[in-house]
Amino acid sequence: MLRVGILGCGTIAAKIADSLKGNKKAVIAGVASRERNKAKKFAAAHCPDAKVFTGYEKLAASDEIDLVYIATPNTYHYEHAIMCIKEYKNILVEKPFAMSKAEADSIFFEAKNRGVFVAEAMWTSYQPLHLKALEWIEKGRIGAVKYVSANLGYDIASVPRLNSPVLGGGSYLDLGVYTTNFALSFMGNDIKVSRVFARKVSSGIDRDTSYCLESEDGSILGNFYVTMCADTDKDGVVVGERGKIKFTNINNYRKIAIYSNDDTLLEEVDGDKEFLRGYVYEFESCANAISKGLIQAPEMPWSKTVRIAQINDTIRSMM
């Protein structure tokens, strides 16, 4: 059983704790906050059997924890990741993994030197429907990929964290990492940013961002859009020479369907009806990898996380 410690007691951490209730591979064994009362309330509500730690350092140093899930604000991921790695703690870091490629490189450098497992909590990459779509493409069911598109939008502009540059706010860092992960998954790593348009507010954060990616050889084009000001359909499509795959909700797959060029439905697969189940797969992946002595998750290797961080840097510089 993988003993998980939660570092940070925000909304996403609560969803994670709820999702792991009764899981046979991972259990929430500890919760940490700078404020003891906050950690106690969190544990009472979501994981009553977990040990409460006052201060992140104590959780990182505890021999009762096998893996630390880092769920603090974006700009603190690097600091907390390095702290845990120096305590030889395995870590799963909430997306965006880091604020820059330089930070991501530094985290992986330290982890490799210490033989510590590190993974990005890009939950969609671990979900069965994501892996099924990759399998369809690998088997050549739609032929060579030619075009990829996805959007992701929620009406969440009132969330304070998203409006704070200090906490790494903005639509792209919160949502665009999903569409970029989607792009890398189905376009491959050899892609470049060709266009970016962002609408910003006075603080400098982006309300919404649209951007275009293309493969280095020009054979694949990708268009993506994210916003924190409206609920979009959140769908995606991968178009190949001989057909296409349509995705319902790229942020938590509800269904994927494969079509021929004449729009004949060939096969469709539904996702988990239980929303929280989507979070479980990343922790089960961590448990499996750590039990095998691996320091990377097969579904989200370090190279992909670094490439996402690199594209993030480029997109933000072009806004």
Salt bridges, closest charged atoms under 4 A:
ASP18 OD1 - LYS21 NZ 3.32
ASP18 OD1 - HIS46 ND1 2.92
GLU57 OE1 - ARG34 NH1 3.08
GLU64 OE2 - LYS51 NZ 2.93
ASP66 OD1 - ARG3 NH2 2.92
ASP105 OD2 - LYS101 NZ 2.63
GLU110 OE1 - ARG114 NH1 2.42
GLU135 OE2 - LYS132 NZ 3.44
GLU135 OE2 - LYS139 NZ 3.13
ASP174 OD1 - LYS95 NZ 3.63
ASP174 OD1 - ARG161 NH1 3.22
ASP208 OD2 - ARG199 NH2 2.72
ASP231 OD1 - LYS234 NZ 3.62
ASP263 OD1 - LYS244 NZ 2.87
GLU267 OE1 - ARG141 NH1 2.62
GLU268 OE1 - LYS255 NZ 3.75
GLU284 OE1 - ARG277 NH2 3.65
